[in-house]
Amino acid sequence: MPVERRLEPSEAMLMKSPRGIVLQTDIAGPLDTAALERAFVAVLVEDAALRGAITEQADGFVLRADDTPAPDIVRTADRDGFLRAVEAPLHPESALVRLVVGPGGDGADGTETPDASVALLVHHSIADGRAAYTLLHRIWANYTADGSALPPVTGTALRPGAEPLLAGRYPADEVDRAVRAYGGYRDGTPTGPPSNPGGQGRPTLPQDVVVRRLLLDTDATGRLSELARDSGTSVHALLCASLLVADRAALAEETGDGPVRLAGWSVVDLRERVSPAVEALGVTNFTSGVRCGVELTGREDPVEAAREVKRQMDADLAAGIPQRIALRLGEVVGAAFGTDTPPCFLLTNLGRLPELPLPDGTRAIDVRIYIPQPLPVPIYLSYGYGGRLAVELILWRSPEDPDRPRTLLDRLKKVLESAGGDGPTRDGGRLETENHFK
């Protein structure tokens, strides 16, 4: 029997882009495509939202799911076809997830060519990064179990958005104070490039979006983690501070070496920050944000800046600010770009991703996750897999400055190399950049 519900505001604001969360696995070894497709359909059977479609009505968006999965599966024979299928927008009125299977590319580290690439696309309205990766993990677990019979439909309820899980926890006046302290005063998240205000509502196309990656090798990743631990900060705080320091250095010629206050916006997962804790698939999107602002001259050690970033983040988290503003997140994020100190970037850190369960003889030589839905500021998404830290950069393509993606990642690389004096890449550690979209 079909089930349906209206999208919560935090979900509806993610309907402005048809681009999905992309999770790509490069495989070395044999791949049974038929078994993989069965594993994918089994996940759709387990989760009603993944079988759903979204329609826009006069009073909002409605998510509706039927009992019968209608899987969107694309098989490609060449690499260009694979990339086109990954880049193609999702059509939420017909399918909210897509599986793409094709030949492998050149390999992330330039030394090993994958035998196949598999991409899972999930519409952002029904999953955040953590939920999307859990779905990918389940697909590979089903594949490895190699069950040939599809299970009966078990998921008959639609996962909630953030609002039902947070509603009633905080008095309305507390929520209002927190929202206004973060500059909230208008609805809507900008979706168009800042140079094109007239195109704020237009769909994003592949040629509009740039996705690039900074990939640390295992040595550099280990040293960065060690530096964070020894300095009493965190990898997330170090990345956030390094981005701020890099932006301040880029302003040096314009502003001199006096103190300039710069701000960043960090996405935080709320699942472990409410009681009782929420499972990865207990909700569609359960994220919020914290803002940090630091006065910089351009000569700071990023470790010192990271301590201040972490202090601010910890203070907001302890006060429950992200939980409160999540109830009106669309207003807060939209307002962030109109404040006196708008954020220079948005940073999400998914942490260390659990290893994918694969059968003997098959290995995941690379895993990527990114969300090609740009904002007026660069988006950075970091995660660790296989002992390597990756930082994905997502931003609008700029014909006036085609080298901007490499410039931004090179700045981040340079600051990370300076962190703590000799940096986490000493003794031969490497940081590598890789392109994705052509």
LINRASUL-V599437 format. One line per field, one symbol per residue. phi: phi as a letter, one per 20 degrees, with the letter a starting at -180 (. if undefined). A space follows every 10 residues. Layout:
phi = ???
//
This chain:
phi = .fcbbfffgf effeefceee fdcddeddof ceffffffff ffffffcfff eebccedgdp ececcdfefc feccdcecff fffffffffe dffcbdcbdc cbffeenfdm dcefebcccd dcfffdaeff ffffffgfgf fffffleedf fffdeddege efgfedgnec fgffffffff fenfbbeodg ceffecffdg dffedgfedd cccddeffff ffffffffff emdbffffff ffffffffff egfedmdffc eccccdecee gedccffdfg debfcccbbc dcccecdodf fgffffffgf ffffffffem fgfffffcfg fffffgedff cfffaccdce mefffffcfg ncceebccbb cfcfdfdfdd cdadbmnded cedcbffcff bfeggfffff ffgffffefm odnfdflnfc ccdbecff
//
